[in-house]
Amino acid sequence: MNLIRKINYRNSANSLSILRLFLGLPLIVLLSQNKIFLAWCLLIIGALTDWLDGFLARKAGGGSLWGSRIDPLADKIMSLAPLLWISQLKIFPIWAIWLLISREILITAWRSNNSKDASASIDAKLKTTLQFLSFLLILWPKQIALNNMLIPLNELGYLLLWASIVISIISALRYINNQ
């Protein structure tokens, strides 16, 4: 593959990460205004751009150093909006949300100061996937109700959020123990 094409793939991947950085604010605004369907659509866009930027980076033979720093930050910003919304509704224990947010801050700081390879682990990718899936199921729009399946889908979302908490703690311990 020629160098120009690799650079274009990397630049496209970085642009998608930047886009995700800016989706967090409209996401929290839509959630706070109870515009759940639009918020859900933004989460879908965020998840798709996360997948696509990873695909493009792999197609380029690896992402840029800048992209490896900005991509996890974009993920965190996208996940903070639903976590803040969930916390204000008091439908999930605040201490569990605190655990997730604390883990994100701790590992982000650790990764940014680590001289070794600090790319996302499989555990961290699983955690992010579980979080996005949980948010999509918790926010499942009533307009897309599947024969009274809305409540079970929401409950499945909460179970996946608990699973993401367990995985986030495991991945944090593995990051720190492997330094």
Secondary structure by P-SEA (a helix, b strand, c coil): ccaaaaaaaaaaaaaaaaaaaaaaaaaaaaaaacaaaaaaaaaaaaaaaaaaaaaaaaaaccccaaaaaaaaaaaaaaaaaaaaaaaaaccccaaaaaaaaaaaaaaaaaaaaccccccccaaaaaaaaaaaaaaaaaacccccccccaaaaaaaaaaaaaaaaaaaaaaaaaaaaaac
